[in-house]
Amino acid sequence: MRAFFLKIVCATSTGTPFLVTGPRHGFTTGWEALKDGLEIFTGSFTDVDVDAAANTMIVGGAVTMKDVFDALQPVTKNIRKCTQGLLG
């Protein structure tokens, strides 16, 4: 995670344009808008940290629902999974 922040700090301090990308949905004005810039890929943000006592979890930007359910099972927690009416 620190390397990710260092890339952003370096890019902004030098005026280098950058585009944050990931393995799933994201926002971009298009690759054509990025000239001589830096792509910062967030695909390694796959951590799921569960605090069962506090009934909370922190998930990375590249986490899948399978990752979430796999992390919740050992601590006997669950969440509702909506499969109807999703955008996309």
N, CA, C and O atoms as a DFTB+ gen file, in Angstrom:
352 C
 N C O
     1  1       0.825      -1.183       0.000
     2  2       0.000       0.000       0.000
     3  2       0.872       1.251       0.000
     4  3       0.555       2.246      -0.652
     5  1       1.969       1.183       0.739
     6  2       2.871       2.335       0.799
     7  2       3.422       2.673      -0.580
     8  3       3.552       3.848      -0.925
     9  1       3.744       1.661      -1.365
    10  2       4.272       1.899      -2.712
    11  2       3.255       2.632      -3.569
    12  3       3.626       3.478      -4.383
    13  1       1.976       2.320      -3.398
    14  2       0.908       2.993      -4.135
    15  2       0.911       4.490      -3.818
    16  3       0.870       5.324      -4.722
    17  1       0.961       4.820      -2.525
    18  2       0.955       6.224      -2.116
    19  2       2.215       6.949      -2.571
    20  3       2.155       8.120      -2.946
    21  1       3.354       6.265      -2.541
    22  2       4.593       6.886      -3.002
    23  2       4.523       7.227      -4.490
    24  3       5.047       8.257      -4.915
    25  1       3.876       6.367      -5.285
    26  2       3.716       6.650      -6.714
    27  2       2.875       7.901      -6.926
    28  3       3.195       8.734      -7.774
    29  1       1.809       8.030      -6.161
    30  2       0.951       9.215      -6.293
    31  2       1.682      10.467      -5.842
    32  3       1.591      11.506      -6.497
    33  1       2.404      10.384      -4.735
    34  2       3.183      11.532      -4.249
    35  2       4.223      11.942      -5.286
    36  3       4.381      13.128      -5.574
    37  1       4.928      10.970      -5.844
    38  2       5.949      11.254      -6.854
    39  2       5.323      11.896      -8.086
    40  3       5.837      12.887      -8.603
    41  1       4.218      11.334      -8.553
    42  2       3.565      11.870      -9.753
    43  2       3.069      13.293      -9.529
    44  3       3.267      14.160     -10.380
    45  1       2.428      13.540      -8.393
    46  2       1.893      14.891      -8.155
    47  2       3.001      15.908      -7.909
    48  3       2.888      17.060      -8.329
    49  1       4.061      15.497      -7.238
    50  2       5.137      16.457      -6.945
    51  2       5.947      16.821      -8.187
    52  3       6.583      17.874      -8.228
    53  1       5.924      15.955      -9.198
    54  2       6.668      16.245     -10.428
    55  2       5.763      16.711     -11.565
    56  3       6.230      16.991     -12.669
    57  1       4.455      16.792     -11.278
    58  2       3.519      17.214     -12.316
    59  2       3.258      16.151     -13.366
    60  3       2.772      16.460     -14.454
    61  1       3.576      14.898     -13.054
    62  2       3.364      13.794     -13.990
    63  2       1.896      13.373     -13.955
    64  3       1.367      13.077     -12.883
    65  1       1.239      13.344     -15.100
    66  2      -0.155      12.882     -15.104
    67  2      -0.214      11.393     -14.771
    68  3       0.687      10.634     -15.129
    69  1      -1.277      10.981     -14.087
    70  2      -1.415       9.570     -13.761
    71  2      -2.870       9.152     -13.854
    72  3      -3.787       9.966     -13.746
    73  1      -3.048       7.863     -14.057
    74  2      -4.370       7.265     -14.165
    75  2      -4.394       6.039     -13.277
    76  3      -3.565       5.143     -13.431
    77  1      -5.338       5.992     -12.347
    78  2      -5.481       4.845     -11.463
    79  2      -6.404       3.847     -12.143
    80  3      -7.533       4.182     -12.500
    81  1      -5.924       2.617     -12.323
    82  2      -6.707       1.578     -12.987
    83  2      -6.826       0.369     -12.079
    84  3      -6.089       0.234     -11.102
    85  1      -7.756      -0.504     -12.408
    86  2      -7.955      -1.708     -11.624
    87  2      -8.513      -2.814     -12.487
    88  3      -8.802      -2.616     -13.667
    89  1      -8.662      -3.976     -11.891
    90  2      -9.124      -5.131     -12.655
    91  2     -10.629      -5.137     -12.905
    92  3     -11.124      -5.988     -13.644
    93  1     -11.355      -4.216     -12.311
    94  2     -12.808      -4.183     -12.449
    95  2     -13.270      -2.797     -12.882
    96  3     -12.550      -2.081     -13.578
    97  1     -14.461      -2.431     -12.468
    98  2     -15.024      -1.144     -12.859
    99  2     -14.174      -0.003     -12.321
   100  3     -13.531      -0.131     -11.279
   101  1     -14.179       1.096     -13.030
   102  2     -13.462       2.275     -12.580
   103  2     -13.887       3.471     -13.394
   104  3     -14.765       3.374     -14.250
   105  1     -13.273       4.576     -13.129
   106  2     -13.590       5.800     -13.849
   107  2     -12.355       6.285     -14.584
   108  3     -11.262       6.327     -14.020
   109  1     -12.528       6.638     -15.804
   110  2     -11.446       7.229     -16.576
   111  2     -12.039       8.096     -17.668
   112  3     -13.125       7.822     -18.178
   113  1     -11.328       9.126     -18.014
   114  2     -11.752       9.945     -19.146
   115  2     -11.205       9.356     -20.427
   116  3     -11.438       9.883     -21.514
   117  1     -10.469       8.252     -20.296
   118  2      -9.944       7.549     -21.461
   119  2      -8.435       7.567     -21.506
   120  3      -7.779       8.507     -21.058
   121  1      -7.908       6.491     -22.064
   122  2      -6.460       6.376     -22.189
   123  2      -5.897       7.483     -23.059
   124  3      -4.756       7.907     -22.871
   125  1      -6.692       7.954     -24.012
   126  2      -6.183       8.992     -24.902
   127  2      -5.886      10.291     -24.158
   128  3      -5.136      11.132     -24.653
   129  1      -6.465      10.459     -22.980
   130  2      -6.215      11.668     -22.189
   131  2      -4.888      11.603     -21.433
   132  3      -4.398      12.628     -20.958
   133  1      -4.306      10.417     -21.317
   134  2      -3.059      10.248     -20.570
   135  2      -1.881      10.251     -21.540
   136  3      -1.682       9.295     -22.290
   137  1      -1.111      11.319     -21.519
   138  2       0.066      11.443     -22.386
   139  2       1.319      11.515     -21.518
   140  3       1.411      12.345     -20.613
   141  1       2.277      10.643     -21.802
   142  2       3.540      10.614     -21.047
   143  2       3.275      10.574     -19.548
   144  3       3.857      11.337     -18.776
   145  1       2.396       9.680     -19.160
   146  2       2.011       9.606     -17.757
   147  2       2.272       8.242     -17.151
   148  3       2.972       7.406     -17.722
   149  1       1.702       8.045     -16.002
   150  2       1.937       6.868     -15.182
   151  2       0.613       6.162     -14.926
   152  3      -0.349       6.782     -14.474
   153  1       0.565       4.862     -15.216
   154  2      -0.605       4.053     -14.855
   155  2      -0.325       3.428     -13.499
   156  3       0.713       2.796     -13.303
   157  1      -1.248       3.605     -12.567
   158  2      -1.113       3.010     -11.242
   159  2      -2.207       1.951     -11.116
   160  3      -3.391       2.275     -11.020
   161  1      -1.794       0.679     -11.116
   162  2      -2.716      -0.450     -11.118
   163  2      -3.027      -0.876      -9.687
   164  3      -2.108      -1.115      -8.904
   165  1      -4.303      -0.973      -9.334
   166  2      -4.717      -1.308      -7.968
   167  2      -5.126      -2.771      -7.799
   168  3      -5.762      -3.126      -6.806
   169  1      -4.769      -3.606      -8.750
   170  2      -5.177      -5.006      -8.720
   171  2      -4.669      -5.816      -7.548
   172  3      -5.199      -6.892      -7.271
   173  1      -3.671      -5.336      -6.864
   174  2      -3.149      -6.099      -5.720
   175  2      -3.850      -5.744      -4.405
   176  3      -3.509      -6.296      -3.359
   177  1      -4.815      -4.840      -4.447
   178  2      -5.540      -4.468      -3.221
   179  2      -6.647      -5.483      -2.952
   180  3      -7.829      -5.179      -3.113
   181  1      -6.261      -6.684      -2.543
   182  2      -7.217      -7.773      -2.370
   183  2      -7.381      -8.203      -0.917
   184  3      -7.916      -9.279      -0.653
   185  1      -6.937      -7.391       0.018
   186  2      -7.047      -7.753       1.433
   187  2      -8.468      -7.534       1.949
   188  3      -9.147      -6.582       1.564
   189  1      -8.899      -8.437       2.827
   190  2     -10.152      -8.297       3.560
   191  2      -9.802      -8.467       5.033
   192  3      -9.415      -9.555       5.461
   193  1      -9.937      -7.397       5.805
   194  2      -9.646      -7.444       7.237
   195  2     -10.966      -7.411       7.993
   196  3     -11.716      -6.440       7.907
   197  1     -11.245      -8.486       8.738
   198  2     -12.505      -8.614       9.473
   199  2     -12.234      -8.441      10.963
   200  3     -11.357      -9.095      11.528
   201  1     -12.995      -7.555      11.587
   202  2     -12.988      -7.401      13.040
   203  2     -14.335      -7.938      13.524
   204  3     -15.330      -7.214      13.564
   205  1     -14.347      -9.217      13.890
   206  2     -15.602      -9.872      14.259
   207  2     -16.224      -9.248      15.499
   208  3     -17.447      -9.128      15.581
   209  1     -15.406      -8.851      16.462
   210  2     -15.933      -8.269      17.694
   211  2     -16.647      -6.941      17.430
   212  3     -17.680      -6.650      18.031
   213  1     -16.081      -6.143      16.523
   214  2     -16.689      -4.846      16.197
   215  2     -17.740      -4.963      15.092
   216  3     -18.448      -4.003      14.788
   217  1     -17.829      -6.157      14.498
   218  2     -18.783      -6.395      13.414
   219  2     -18.502      -5.487      12.210
   220  3     -19.422      -4.942      11.602
   221  1     -17.204      -5.334      11.877
   222  2     -16.798      -4.482      10.759
   223  2     -15.773      -5.212       9.896
   224  3     -15.162      -6.196      10.314
   225  1     -15.609      -4.704       8.696
   226  2     -14.544      -5.209       7.831
   227  2     -14.059      -4.082       6.937
   228  3     -14.797      -3.149       6.622
   229  1     -12.808      -4.193       6.539
   230  2     -12.194      -3.254       5.600
   231  2     -11.770      -4.076       4.395
   232  3     -11.080      -5.086       4.532
   233  1     -12.191      -3.634       3.203
   234  2     -11.881      -4.385       1.993
   235  2     -11.102      -3.522       1.019
   236  3     -11.324      -2.315       0.920
   237  1     -10.193      -4.150       0.309
   238  2      -9.417      -3.463      -0.709
   239  2     -10.233      -3.242      -1.973
   240  3     -11.274      -3.866      -2.173
   241  1      -9.754      -2.360      -2.809
   242  2     -10.466      -1.976      -4.017
   243  2     -10.580      -3.046      -5.078
   244  3     -11.394      -2.907      -5.991
   245  1      -9.797      -4.109      -4.997
   246  2      -9.850      -5.176      -6.004
   247  2     -10.461      -6.462      -5.451
   248  3     -10.321      -7.529      -6.048
   249  1     -11.132      -6.355      -4.316
   250  2     -11.729      -7.510      -3.665
   251  2     -12.979      -7.961      -4.422
   252  3     -13.745      -7.137      -4.921
   253  1     -13.174      -9.271      -4.498
   254  2     -14.389      -9.833      -5.080
   255  2     -15.324     -10.273      -3.954
   256  3     -14.916     -10.364      -2.796
   257  1     -16.572     -10.541      -4.304
   258  2     -17.504     -11.033      -3.292
   259  2     -17.030     -12.376      -2.734
   260  3     -17.240     -12.658      -1.555
   261  1     -16.400     -13.198      -3.553
   262  2     -15.860     -14.474      -3.063
   263  2     -14.822     -14.220      -1.978
   264  3     -14.800     -14.921      -0.967
   265  1     -13.956     -13.218      -2.178
   266  2     -12.956     -12.872      -1.163
   267  2     -13.636     -12.498       0.152
   268  3     -13.191     -12.900       1.227
   269  1     -14.712     -11.729       0.057
   270  2     -15.446     -11.297       1.254
   271  2     -16.042     -12.499       1.968
   272  3     -15.849     -12.662       3.172
   273  1     -16.764     -13.342       1.239
   274  2     -17.390     -14.505       1.865
   275  2     -16.349     -15.460       2.445
   276  3     -16.566     -16.028       3.515
   277  1     -15.233     -15.642       1.763
   278  2     -14.165     -16.508       2.275
   279  2     -13.585     -15.968       3.578
   280  3     -13.219     -16.746       4.460
   281  1     -13.499     -14.651       3.709
   282  2     -12.958     -14.049       4.935
   283  2     -13.967     -14.092       6.082
   284  3     -13.577     -14.167       7.248
   285  1     -15.252     -14.046       5.761
   286  2     -16.284     -14.037       6.800
   287  2     -16.587     -15.428       7.358
   288  3     -16.976     -15.552       8.519
   289  1     -16.417     -16.462       6.554
   290  2     -16.775     -17.810       6.986
   291  2     -16.048     -18.264       8.256
   292  3     -16.704     -18.782       9.160
   293  1     -14.731     -18.093       8.367
   294  2     -14.038     -18.580       9.572
   295  2     -14.476     -17.888      10.863
   296  3     -14.317     -18.451      11.946
   297  1     -15.024     -16.680      10.763
   298  2     -15.453     -15.958      11.967
   299  2     -16.967     -16.016      12.125
   300  3     -17.551     -15.245      12.887
   301  1     -17.594     -16.930      11.402
   302  2     -19.040     -17.174      11.429
   303  2     -19.867     -15.896      11.282
   304  3     -20.821     -15.662      12.024
   305  1     -19.479     -15.084      10.314
   306  2     -20.233     -13.874       9.971
   307  2     -20.750     -14.029       8.554
   308  3     -20.251     -14.850       7.785
   309  1     -21.745     -13.238       8.218
   310  2     -22.325     -13.301       6.889
   311  2     -22.897     -11.933       6.536
   312  3     -23.150     -11.108       7.414
   313  1     -23.095     -11.704       5.246
   314  2     -23.737     -10.493       4.770
   315  2     -24.749     -10.882       3.707
   316  3     -24.675     -11.972       3.138
   317  1     -25.685      -9.998       3.443
   318  2     -26.635     -10.242       2.372
   319  2     -25.954      -9.995       1.040
   320  3     -25.156      -9.070       0.887
   321  1     -26.281     -10.830       0.099
   322  2     -25.745     -10.666      -1.244
   323  2     -26.903     -10.378      -2.184
   324  3     -27.788     -11.213      -2.368
   325  1     -26.890      -9.211      -2.767
   326  2     -27.931      -8.811      -3.704
   327  2     -27.542      -9.253      -5.099
   328  3     -26.460      -8.912      -5.576
   329  1     -28.402     -10.005      -5.758
   330  2     -28.097     -10.443      -7.112
   331  2     -29.116      -9.930      -8.117
   332  3     -28.975     -10.178      -9.314
   333  1     -30.126      -9.229      -7.662
   334  2     -31.157      -8.696      -8.550
   335  2     -31.088      -7.175      -8.572
   336  3     -30.801      -6.540      -7.558
   337  1     -31.352      -6.609      -9.723
   338  2     -31.457      -5.159      -9.840
   339  2     -30.152      -4.409      -9.762
   340  3     -30.136      -3.224      -9.428
   341  1     -29.058      -5.079     -10.064
   342  2     -27.767      -4.403     -10.031
   343  2     -27.529      -3.649     -11.317
   344  3     -28.023      -4.041     -12.374
   345  1     -26.782      -2.579     -11.234
   346  2     -26.375      -1.858     -12.442
   347  2     -25.373      -2.688     -13.199
   348  3     -24.690      -3.531     -12.617
   349  1     -25.279      -2.464     -14.470
   350  2     -24.229      -3.152     -15.183
   351  2     -24.690      -3.657     -16.470
   352  3     -23.916      -4.269     -17.205
